[in-house]
Amino acid sequence: MKSLKKKQTTWNLDPLFKDDDDPQIEKKRKIVESKSYEFINKWKSRKDYLKKPTVLKQALDEYENWQKNYGTGGDEWYYFWLRTAQNQNDPELKAKFNKIIDFSNKIQTDIEFFALSIANIPPELQKKFLKYKPLENYKHFLEKLFAEARYLLSEAEEKILTLQFTTSHLNWVKMTSGFLVKEERKVFLKDRREGIKNFSEMLTLSSDKNKTVRDSAANALNEILEKHSDVAEAEMNSILANKKINDELRKMPRPDLSRHISDDIDSKTVDALVNSVSGRFDISKRYYKLKAKLMGLKKLKYHERNVEYGNIDKKYSYNESVNLIYKTLNKLDKSFLDIFENFVKNNQVDVYPKKGKTSGAFCSYNLICQPTYILLNHTDKLRNVLTMAHELGHGINDELMKEKQNALNFKTSLSTAEVASTFMEDFILQEITKQADDELRLAIMMMRLNDDISTIFRQIACYKFEQELHNNFRKKGYLSKKEIGKLFQEHMSSYMGNFVEQSPGSENWWVLWSHIRNFFYNYSYASGLLISKSLQNSVKNNPKFIDRVKDFLSAGSSDSPKNLFKKLGINITDKTFWDKGINEIENLLKEARKLAKKLRKI
């Protein structure tokens, strides 16, 4: 492991291109264009692949090979996407990326006919194709296309809906968020100094441990949200109307069905998840009761729900973080460890914050033949260690899929995308907790609980808010900001309980919540974490179960989440499955309360 410390901490992009002006860029672009139109021109006018399974097999083999080696943008798109993440402010990089985006979009539009044509194969022939053994590797890819077909319009109509999405949805959403991010206010900082902060900074300060600071930031946020609430009302009603029109055209019986279809998950499974979590809201209510007591408050204000309890000030350098993860993986699984070592040794991790670099963190993959890259902004905090573990989980998932799947199955369903990441994150946190004294252990446990409550209970409360929001709009035809705000507070209160005050101003916090504009996305946070917790528990009880976890992570989209879990002996349509993951959170809450009593904190 010592050798890992000597490696560079920025990406090595040489497997793609040597630099931004590499002569290979233009050469490879021409190859992508040639291979793409070779496929398009060969199959565009043909209909035999829609009738004969032998010909469909040939077409899908060629399509898979194109997707594996070229895609719509090849190495150039991936390279400049990564480079703009390293430096968002470089106009030359932006220009080069925009050029390859235009190039890629043109190919994407021209090749869409293939999937749309397959989706519209008549049902009697669909059965024949799905039973044809040589098509076995593409079976679920076909099943997904056929499942979408009943709600698809004609090719021309689909193009119209795609093109009008920008004007009927995206521009409205960008308008509201654009107004918010331009706002600045004078707020109290530490030592009662005043300073001008932007909207994003105020959001962070609203959870500051200093009460004067967080209340000042929250007051400023409330004033901004109220200022833009009329615009947000118009925006929300417009995008709700657009969604309603699209659903009616497609004859979708419920507002969230399009999300479930695109995520390859049954509505019954999501309903079971929502019912299971909402039936256990008493856990989140008890958590906020404990948190209020620990903070010496009768009630938490709405903006105080994420204030950190205790002091988690231990520093973890990047090398220390690497060694901690190495130690954990060494106990957990050898193949996980090998993947991690390769990421570090091959410089696939961009570690430190820099001017112009994208904030936050991500794990990126594109074509199955290309390397996986992880971006961090490591500042030696505990959260940075967990973030690294989280993104590593995605990376391990990606590499395991590469070993087993073809290019058409090289992806994860949104409903299971966060399984690997949270699985890894929790194992690392458990290792850290073992080394902590009781004071630090309680602080870490409260941090874990806060994250779990936000990821599971809050997101499901938001999902139910969305369901009622869409249904109410479809009944009434228009919702005032007052009606939306009241509905929002009711659903937030449903999981927070009496120890979080729906304080004045909180009725407008829906204005800033981006996920409710990306309709019915929130359930996936809860599903991923709860599935992860169930798998963690199985591994703790039986370390050999890790092999079955690897089978699941390597499966990609080769089957539906429901069937993949069936192979593990798990029924995700059963409410009791979700209850097992929720029980893990309840046990942690009991442990934290017991420790708080031992330390005489409550």
N, C-alpha and C positions, 0 to 999 in steps of 0.2 A: 504493500500500500504506500510506502514512502515515495516510490517513484511517481505516484499520481500527483504528489504535491509540486513536482517540478514542471508539470505541463502548463501550457498557456490557458488563460481563462476567457478567451474569446473563441468564437466559432472558427473552425477550419472548413471553409466552403470550397476547398480545392476539388472535392469529388464532383462538384457542379461546374464551377469555373474558377480560374486562377485569380481574376480580378474583374472589375466592372467594365473593362474594355477588352476582355479576352476575345480574340478573333473567332474562337469557337462558338461564341454566342450566335452570330449571324448564320454560321454553318448549321448549327443544331436547329435553329428556327426553321430553316429551309427544309430540313429533314422532317421535322414535326408537320409542317404544312404538306409536304409531299405524301407522307404516310397517312395523314388524316384524309386528304382528298382522294387518295387511292382507295381507301375504304368507302368513303361517301359516294364516289362516282361508280364504284362497283355495285353497291347495294341500293342506291337511291330509287332506281326505277324498277327494281326486281320485286316480285311478289312470291316467288317460289319458297323462300325461307319462312313465309307465313303459312305455308301449307304442308311442307314436308319436313319432318323432324331431322332427317339426315342433312338437309340443306341448312336448317336453323343451327345445327351443331357446327357446321363449317363457318357460318356467319358469326356465331358467338365466339368461336375460337379466335377468329380474326379481330373481333371487337375487343376481346379480353387482351390479346397481344398488344393492340393499340393502346388500351388503357394502362397496361403494364409498363410500356416503354416510352410512350409519347404523351398521351393525354392531349388536352387542348393547348397547353402552354409549355410542356416539356420541362427541361432543367431551367430554362430562362425565367419562366414565371416564378418558380420556387425560389430561385436565387435572388431575384430582385424583391420578392416579398420578404425574404429574410433580411436582405440588406436595408430595406426601408424600415424594418423593425429596429435595426441597429442605429439608424439615423433618420428620423422622421422629417428633419428640417432641410435635408439636402435636395435642392430643386432638380439637380441632374438625375439623382436616383428616382425621384418622383416621376420625372419625364420618361425615363426608361421603363419604369414599372407600368405607367399608364399605356405605353406603346404595346407592351406584351399583353396587357389586359384587353385592349381592343382586338388584338390578334386572336387571343384566346376566346373572347366572346363571339367572334365571327365563326370560328370553328364549332363552338358549342351550339350556336343557333342552327348551323348547317347539318349537324350530326344528330339533332334531336329527333328527327324522323324515325330513327332506328328503334329507340325504346318505345315511342308512341305507337308505332306500327305493331310491334310485338304485343303491347298492352291491349290492342284492339282485336287480337286473334279471337275468333268465336269460341264460346265456352266449350263446345263439343270437341274442338281441336285442342284447346288448352289441356284437357284431361289426357289426351293422347300424347302431347309433348311432355307432360309431367311424369308420365309412366315410362317414357323412353330412356332406357338405361344409360346410353352414351351422353345424355344431357344431365346426368345426376349431379355433376359439379356446378351446374347452373340452375338447379331446381328451385332453390329459394329466391334467387334473383328473378326467375320467371314468376314465381308465386307472388312476389311483391308487385311486379308490373301488372299481373292479372288482377290483384286485389285493388289496385288504384284505378283500373280501367272502368269500373262501374261508375266512377265519379268524374271521369275525364270527359271533356268536351272535344270538339274536332280540333285538328292540328292548328287550323287558322284561329279558332276561338281561344285556344290555349295561349297562342302567341300574343293575342290582344290582352288577355288577362295578365300575362307576364309583363308586357310593356306598360300597362296602365297602373301597375302596382306602385311605381315610383310616384306618380301624381296623386293617386287615391289613398295611399298609405304612408309610404316612406317620407315624402316631403312634409306631410303634416307632423309626423313624429320628429323629424329633424328640426322643424320650425320651433316646436316647444322646447326641445332639449337645447337648441341653439340660443334661445332667449335666456334660459336658465344659466348656461355656462358663461354668458357675458357679464353676469351680475357680480358686483363686488360690494362689500360692506365693511364699515369700520367695526371691529369687535374687540372685546377684551382678550388680552393674551395673559400669559403668566406674569405674576407680580403686578397685576392690574395695569400693565401697559396696554395701549391701544394700537391696533395695526389694521391695515387694509388687507382683506383676504378675499380670494375668489370663491365661487360656489363650491367647487370640489374641496377646497381647504376647509370651508365652513362645515361641510358634512363630516369631515374627520374630526374637527374641533368639537362638534356637538356630542361626541362620545369621550371627550377629554376627562381625565381624572379630576381636574380642578373644576369645581362646580360653577364658579363664576365664569370661567372660560366657556364651558359647555352650554350654560344657560344663555350667555350672550350670543354664541353662535346659533343656537336654536331659535332665539328670538329673531335674528336676522334672516334665517332660513324661512321661518314662518311668514315674515313680511314679504319675502321674495315670492314664495309659493302663492300667497294670497294675490299678489300683484298680477301673476300670470295665470290665475285659476280660470278666468273667463276664456282666455285663449285655449287653455287645456280642455275646457268644456267643449268648445267647438271642435278641437282636434279629436277628442275621444269619441264624440258622436259621429264624426265623419268616418273614422276608421271602423267603428262598430257597424255603421251602415254599409260600408264597403264589404266587410266580412259577411254580413247578412246577405247581401246581393250575391256574392260568390257562392255561399253555401246553398242558396236557393237555386242558382243555376246548376249546381252540381247535384242537387237533391240530397244534400246531407241532412240527416235527421236531428243532429245535435251539434252545437257550436264547436265542441272540442274534438269532433271525429276526425277532421283533416289532420290535426296534430297527431292523433293516435296512428293514423294510417302512415303518415310520413315517418313516424318513429318505430313502425313495425311492431306495435303492441296492441293487444286487445283492449277495447274499452272496459270490458269486465275486470281486467287486471288493474287498470287505473282506478276504477270505481272501488275495488277491494282495498287498494292502497289508501285512497282518500277516506273511506269509511273507517279503516283501521286506525289511521293516525288521528282523525278528528274525534274518534271515540276515546282517545287517550289524552285529550288536551289537559286533563288534570295534572299530567306530569309537567308540562310547561308552566302551568299556573303555580305549581309547588316550587318549581325552580325560581321563578320571579319572586315568590314569597321569601325564599331563602336568601336570594341576592339582596333584596331590600333590607332584610335584617342584618346581613353582613356589612352592608354599606351604611347602616345606622339611619335608614330612612323609613318612614311609614309607608310611602309608596314611591315607586320610580315614575318619573315623567316619561312620556312616550320616547323622547329622544335619549333617555338615559338607559335604555334596555341593553345597550352594548358596551356600557362603561366597564372597563377592565377592573376586576377585583384583585387586590393584592399587588405584590411587586414581582414581576417576572423580568428581572434585569440582567440575568446571566447572559454573557456574550458567547456566541458560537461563530468562530471564524469559518471561512469556507472550508479550510482543511479539516477543522474539527467536525464540521457538518458531514463532510465526506467520510471521515473515519467512523462517525456515529452511525451513518447509514450502512457503511460497510459491515460494521459489527452486527447490526440488526439483520441484514440480508444473509450474512454468513450462517446465522442460526436458522433462518427461514427457508432459503432455497438456493442451491448452487447456481441454477440457470439465471435466477434473478440477479445474483451477484455478478455473474459473467457479463450480463447486459449492462449493468451499472459501470463496471470497470471499463468496458469498451467505450461507453459514452464519455467517461472522463479522459481516458488515454487518447482517444481519437479527437478530442477537442470538439465535442458535440454539445457542450454546455457554454453559454455566454453568461458570465457570472455577475459582474458588477454593474451598478448604475453608471450611466454616462450621459452627458448632455445630448439631447435629441433622441435617446433610446426610448423605446416603448416602455411604459410603466407596467407594473404587475409582473406576471409570469405566464408562460405557455409552453406546451410541448407540441411540436409541429411535425406532421408527416404529410406527404403529398402522393407521389407515385410509389408503388410498391418497390421499385428498383432504386429509390433515392434514400439517403440517410435520414434518420430522425434527429431533430435538433431541439434543445431545451433552452429557453430564455429565462433568466432570473434577474432580480435586482437585489442582490445579497448585501445586507447591511449589518450582518453579525447578530441578528435578533433571533429569538426562539422561533418566531413565526416564519423566518426565512428558512430554517431547517425543515419545518413542516411543509412549506411551499415547495422546496426542493424534492422532498419525498413524494408530494402530491404529483408533481410533474413527472417524476421518475416513474410513478405508477402508470401514467399514460404511456410513457416511453416503453416500459416493459410490455404493456398490452400491445403496442404497435409491433414490436419486434417478434413477439410470439405469434401474432397474426401472419407476419411475413413468412414464418417457417411453414405454416400449414395451409394458407389460403391462396386462391387465385385473385387476380386484380379486381374482379367484380365483387368479391366478398371481403375486400380489404377495407373494412370500416366497422364502426360500432354503432349500434342503435343508441339514440339519445337517452333512452330509458335505462341503459346500462353503461353509458360512457364514463360515469364517475365511479364505477365500482372499483376498478384497479387503483385509481388515484387515492381514494379515501381508505382503501384497504392498506396501502403502503403507509399513508400518513398516520393512521392510528397505531400501527405497529411501531413506528419510530417514536411516537409520543409515549407509548407505554414504556419504551426503553429509557426515555428521558425521565419519566416519572419515577422509575426505580431508583434513580440517582439523587432524587430531591429530598430535602428535609420536609417535615410536616407542613410548615408555612408555605413553602414553594409548591408542595404537592397539592395543597388546597387551592392555591391560585391557578395551577395548571388544570386541575379538575374542573374548576369553575369556567375556565376558558374553553375547555373541551365541551362542557355542557352548553355554554353560550353558543358555540358553533353548531352543535347538534340541534339545539332548539331552533336556531335560525334556519338551518338547512332543511329540517324536517317539518316541524310544527308550523313555523311561520310560512313556509312555502306552500304547504297544504291549505292553510287559512287563506292565503292569497289565491290559490287555485279555486277554492270555493267562492271567494269574492268575484273572481272572473266569471265563473259559471252564472252566478246570480246577476252580475252586471250585463252579460250578453242576453240572458233570458228576459230581464226587465226591459232592456232596450227594445227587444223584438216585440214585446207586448205593448209598450207605450209609444215607441217611435222616436222619443227624445228623452234624455235624462239631464236635469240641471246639475250644476256642480254641487249644489247642496244635497241632492239625492245621492250622487256618487260618493260624496264625502261621508254621509251618514252610513251608507252601505259599507264603506271601507272601514270606518271605526267599529261597526258591529262585528265584522269578521276579524279585525285585529284583536278586539276585546275577547272574542271567543276562545282564543288560545292564550292570551296574556293573563286574563282574569283580573281580580280586584287589586292586585299589587302593582299593576302598571296603569297609570292614569292616562286616559285618552284626553290629554291636556289640550287646551285651546290652541288651535293651529294644526293639530295632528290630522284634522279632517281633510287637509289639503296635501298630505304626503303622498297620496296616489299620483299627484302631478309629476313627481320625479321618478317614479318606479318604472324603469325601462322594460322590465320583463312583461308587464301587462300589455305592452304594445307588441310584444313577440308572443302572440296568443298561446296560452295554456302550456307554456314552456316549463313552469315552475315545478310541476310534479316530478320532473326528472331528477332534480336535486335530491328530493326525498327518496325516490326509488333507488337511486345509485348508492346513497349512504346506507339505507336499511339493508339492501342486498349485501353490501360490503360487510356490515356488522354481522349478518348471519353467517357469511363465509368465514369471517375472522373467528367467530365462536366455534365453528366446526373445526378449524385448524387448531385452535387451542385445545379442544377436546381430543383431537386425533391429528397429530402433525402430518400423517401420510395423506390427509385430505388435501394438502397443498397440490398434489398431482392432479386432482380433479378441478381445483381452481385454475390451474394452468391450462387444462383442456378447455375450460370455459373461456378463458382469456384469449386463447388461440383460435377460437371458433369464428371470430369476426361476425359477419352477417350471413354466414352459411346456413343459418336457420333462425327462426324467430326466437326472441328472448324466452317466450313461454316454453318452447320445445327444448331449448338449451338447458334451461333449469330443470326440466322434467328429467333429463339425463342425469342430473345431480340428485334426483329424488326429491326435488323441490317443486311445489305447486304455487306459483306466484299469483294465481287467481284466488287462492285461499287466504282469507283474512288472517288466519292463524300464523301463516308464514311471516307476514309483516309484523305481527305482534312479537315475534321472537327478537327482531332487531330493536323494536321499541323497548322491550324488556331490558336490553343492554343499557339503554339510556336511563331507565328507571333505577337499575342497580347502581349506576354511577352516581346518580342523584342521592340515593340512600347512603352511599359510601362518603360522598362529600358532606352531607348533613352530619353524619356520625363523626367525621374528622373535625368539622366546625365545632361540634359540642365538646370534643376532646380538648380542643384549643381554647375553649370558653369564648368562642366568637358569637355564639347565640345562646 
